Amino acid sequence: MTQLSLFNTEELYEFPKDLLEYKENFLNREEADLLKNKLLETAPWEQRTQKMYDKMVLTPRLTAWYGDSKYNDSEADKKPTNPWTPELFSLKQRIEKEFGCQFNGVLLNLYRDHNDSVAWHRDKESRHRHCEYLYFDRSKK
């Protein structure tokens, strides 16, 4: 089984409606491009390690944590959290208003090329009931 691409419009996966609320064009093209470019240029991107089976491996992507507290919520990975930028805080408020949920942090993932990925998984922090995902396509149209 191959992993589905989130950006290839020729592939389509129908998520169960009770598990996912999809809001196409939540940000218009100009808003999305401005935010994407700002984050690409200013986020403190880093490649982390994680334990897989019996060894530590590099994650195949870059990440940056932002949020309310000094540390991210992962008990296994107490890394410092960056304070909200004005742009991310504004987006947080907009998402909370639209979907009626409260969030205390955001994990940014940067997939640099076709070698970066994440497998289907469930986060270990089961106390989190809601996750919001906002994807930016790096391609120019």
BELPE-V354949 format. One record per helix or strand of 2 or more residues. SS is the DSSP state (A for helix, B for strand). FROM is the first residue (numbers start at 0). TO is the last residue. Records with the same first field share a line. If there is no record, write none. Layout:
SS->FROM-TO + FROM-TO
//
This chain:
A->28-41 + 85-98
B->48-51 + 54-57 + 61-66 + 81-82 + 104-109
//
